[in-house]
Amino acid sequence: MSELKLWSWTSMMSIALGTSKPLVEWNVSQACETAYDKIRTLQAFHEDGDREGAIKWLKDSRWTKTGKAMARGTEIHKAAEKYALGLLPEVAPEVEPYVAQYRRFLEDFQPEFEMAEAPVYNVTSGYAGTLDAVAKIQGQRVVMDIKTTPKGPDAKSRPPYPEVALQLAGYRHAELVGLLADRREVSYRRYYVFDPDTQATHPMPETDGGVCLVISPEDYLLVPVDTSQRVWMACKHLIEVARFQLETSKTVFGPPVSPQGVELPLSFGVPA
């Protein structure tokens, strides 16, 4: 078998589901907050007559907090991986409150980790991903995803969000687990390069379900997540929608026809 390009599972989810309302509202709020908090900068753009510059500055402002949130999540995932391997991580002061809550989870539940930050592959369905952990918790083997949030227990809305059920179901139904991931990006979309002849893999272990661990600086939540057949069925539909966006959509049009044509060429080499 030759080298395969498997789309990232989270990228496929994003492509198929589009941008959720909470994320749209969050992006809009970042631009509004920047305009209010840095009104003098906005006025300077206005005085210079630089309308396009002001719009670009406000649009790009959302990436400041996004970048910080991604960096925070990365650091916490690294710390969690080290704890899973029996090592003590070094963490930055701003991340320590989150890591302290993660240590509380470890002390309370005593999970037995079987793998952490493991690349997984479903060659049949054409996707891959990196799961946070597979662990035994209270006697059950589960796929676990870790979400971080700056919002405390009094917040009106915070993780987990329903999409995590799709994420965990995709990981749970992976076919293979690898050691190292070859991840690449094209047009801001991630994919994995998988070569079964060179990459060491073993079968994905059977699991009893999925859980989402939500960590804030003030508390943690361990939330059971439905990864049953009904969610996996939704995943299969998601895969087809994503495949349409990524591949099929590029081949759905034929060449323009002229009035002199005898018959419309409606065959595209696939069943009607």
Helices and strands as residue ranges (DSSP letters): E 4-8, H 9-17, H 21-37, H 39-47, H 51-60, H 62-84, H 96-109, E 112-122, E 127-137, E 140-148, H 163-172, E 176-178, E 183-186, E 189-194, E 201-203, E 209-215, E 220-225, H 229-246, G 248-251
